[in-house]
Amino acid sequence: MKNIFSRTIFALVFLVAGCASEPLHYHTLIPPLAEGEKLAGSEGDPRAVSRLVRVDSVQIPPQLDRFELVIRRSDGGIDLSENELWIAPLTGELKSALSLELERRLASTSGQGEARNAPPLSVQVDVERFESAPSRYAFIEASWKIREINARSQSGLVCRTVARESVGAGYGALVRGHQRAVILIADQIAAIALRLDSIDAATCP
């Protein structure tokens, strides 16, 4: 009986040690810089941001705002991938990624012109759906409000982006799908920012 008990304890310890040794993988929504690419305004880059767009806030359902990737199973259920983690809670990741992508898209090679003197803009993003389905799709549905920062009125233009990206196998492919979805949102915000002379006259992409 003592030998059986000892073997059971040893097996449990071995199992726990094996589980604890599974490596953690960290992911980000910020895609890597292309070879030779520099951010606007950085040393050695003559570009300047043609119009300032500040991402003031990103809202996301609280059950998704976590480090673990929340996985949508093919049967409709939900799993938490405890070994696949964002490097920051999802709200922070989205805000950082959108800010960087907007900076990339609003960079001007001349750094001159009327657009650069235009009033700075504020963006508030409300993510309604953020779904991760490995080997199937990455999906983000978000509404966003853009307005002049110094405007007396708090009203602004409210638009919506629905981005569904097909992805291959593996968590790396899934994360790259979400990166492409973030880029689509940034593309649409930047398109409005570059032609926005009047909130009242603007239309959503």
C-alpha positions in Angstrom: 0.0 0.0 0.0 2.9 2.3 0.9 4.5 1.6 -2.5 1.3 2.3 -4.4 0.8 5.6 -2.5 4.4 6.6 -3.2 4.0 5.9 -6.9 0.8 7.9 -7.0 2.5 10.9 -5.4 5.4 10.6 -7.8 3.1 10.4 -10.8 1.2 13.5 -9.6 4.4 15.5 -9.1 5.6 14.5 -12.5 2.3 15.5 -14.1 2.3 18.9 -12.4 5.9 19.5 -13.4 5.2 18.5 -17.0 2.3 21.0 -17.1 4.3 23.7 -15.5 7.0 23.3 -18.1 4.8 24.1 -21.1 6.3 27.2 -22.6 4.3 30.5 -22.7 4.0 32.3 -26.0 3.5 36.1 -26.1 1.8 37.9 -28.9 1.2 41.5 -30.0 -1.2 43.3 -32.3 1.6 45.6 -33.5 3.0 44.2 -36.7 6.8 44.3 -37.2 8.4 47.2 -39.1 9.2 46.4 -42.7 12.9 46.2 -43.4 14.4 49.7 -43.4 11.1 51.3 -42.2 11.3 54.0 -39.5 8.6 55.8 -37.7 7.7 59.4 -38.7 9.8 61.9 -36.8 12.4 59.4 -35.7 16.1 60.0 -36.2 17.0 59.7 -39.8 13.4 59.9 -41.1 12.4 63.2 -42.7 8.7 62.5 -42.6 6.3 64.3 -40.3 2.8 63.4 -39.3 0.5 65.2 -41.7 -2.3 65.3 -39.2 -2.4 64.4 -35.5 -4.9 61.7 -34.6 -4.9 60.7 -30.9 -6.5 57.5 -29.8 -8.1 58.6 -26.6 -9.8 55.4 -25.5 -10.6 51.9 -26.5 -13.5 50.0 -25.0 -13.8 46.3 -25.2 -16.1 43.8 -23.4 -14.6 43.0 -20.0 -14.6 39.3 -20.6 -12.2 39.8 -23.5 -9.9 42.3 -21.9 -7.3 39.9 -20.5 -3.9 38.5 -21.2 -5.0 35.1 -22.4 -6.3 34.7 -26.0 -10.0 33.9 -25.9 -10.6 31.2 -28.5 -13.9 30.5 -30.3 -14.3 26.8 -30.8 -15.9 25.3 -33.9 -18.9 24.2 -31.8 -19.5 27.8 -30.7 -17.9 27.3 -27.2 -15.2 29.4 -25.7 -11.7 28.4 -24.4 -9.0 30.4 -22.7 -5.6 29.6 -24.2 -3.5 29.8 -21.0 -0.1 29.4 -22.8 -0.9 31.9 -25.6 -0.9 35.4 -24.1 -1.0 39.0 -25.3 1.9 41.0 -24.0 -0.6 43.5 -22.4 -4.3 43.3 -21.7 -6.2 43.5 -25.0 -7.4 47.1 -24.5 -3.9 48.3 -24.2 -2.7 46.2 -27.2 -5.5 47.6 -29.4 -4.8 51.2 -28.3 -1.1 50.9 -29.0 -1.5 49.1 -32.3 -4.1 51.6 -33.6 -2.0 54.6 -32.5 1.1 53.2 -34.3 -0.8 52.3 -37.5 -2.4 55.8 -37.7 1.0 57.3 -37.3 2.3 55.2 -40.2 -0.6 56.1 -42.4 -0.6 59.8 -41.7 3.1 60.3 -42.2 3.9 62.9 -44.9 7.1 62.9 -46.9 7.1 66.7 -47.1 5.9 67.4 -43.6 4.3 70.6 -45.1 1.0 71.7 -46.4 -2.4 72.7 -45.1 -3.2 69.3 -43.6 -0.4 69.5 -41.0 -1.9 72.8 -39.8 -5.4 71.3 -39.4 -6.8 70.8 -35.9 -5.8 67.6 -34.2 -8.3 64.9 -34.0 -9.4 62.5 -31.2 -10.7 59.0 -31.8 -12.7 56.8 -29.4 -13.0 53.2 -30.3 -15.8 50.8 -29.1 -15.0 47.2 -29.9 -18.2 45.2 -29.9 -16.8 41.8 -31.1 -13.3 40.4 -31.1 -13.3 36.8 -32.1 -10.3 34.4 -32.5 -11.0 31.2 -34.3 -7.7 29.3 -35.1 -7.4 27.9 -38.6 -10.6 29.8 -39.5 -10.8 33.6 -39.0 -9.9 36.6 -36.9 -12.8 39.0 -36.5 -13.1 42.6 -35.2 -16.3 44.7 -35.2 -15.9 48.2 -33.9 -17.5 51.5 -34.0 -15.4 54.6 -33.6 -16.0 58.3 -33.1 -13.7 61.0 -34.5 -13.8 64.6 -33.6 -11.6 67.7 -33.3 -9.8 67.7 -29.9 -10.4 71.5 -29.3 -13.9 71.6 -30.6 -16.5 73.1 -28.2 -19.0 70.3 -29.1 -18.4 66.7 -28.0 -20.3 65.5 -31.0 -18.3 63.9 -33.8 -18.6 61.5 -36.8 -19.4 57.9 -35.7 -18.5 55.1 -38.1 -18.2 51.3 -38.0 -15.6 48.9 -39.3 -16.2 45.1 -39.7 -13.0 43.2 -40.4 -13.0 39.5 -41.0 -9.7 37.9 -41.9 -9.2 34.3 -42.9 -6.3 32.7 -41.2 -4.2 29.5 -41.5 -3.2 27.0 -38.8 -1.4 28.1 -35.7 -1.6 31.0 -33.2 0.9 33.0 -35.2 -1.4 33.0 -38.2 -4.3 34.0 -36.0 -2.5 36.9 -34.5 -1.4 38.1 -38.0 -5.1 38.0 -39.0 -5.9 40.3 -36.1 -3.1 42.6 -37.1 -4.6 42.9 -40.6 -8.0 43.7 -39.0 -6.4 46.5 -36.9 -4.8 47.8 -40.1 -8.2 48.0 -41.8 -9.6 50.0 -38.9 -6.6 52.4 -39.0 -6.9 52.7 -42.8 -10.5 53.8 -42.5 -9.8 56.3 -39.6 -6.9 57.7 -41.5 -8.9 58.1 -44.7 -11.4 60.3 -42.8 -8.7 62.3 -41.0 -6.9 63.2 -44.3 -10.1 64.7 -45.9 -11.8 65.9 -42.8 -12.4 69.7 -43.1 -15.7 69.7 -41.3 -17.2 67.0 -39.1 -20.7 68.0 -40.2 -19.8 67.4 -43.9 -17.9 64.2 -43.4 -19.2 60.8 -44.3 -18.0 57.3 -43.2 -15.9 55.2 -45.5 
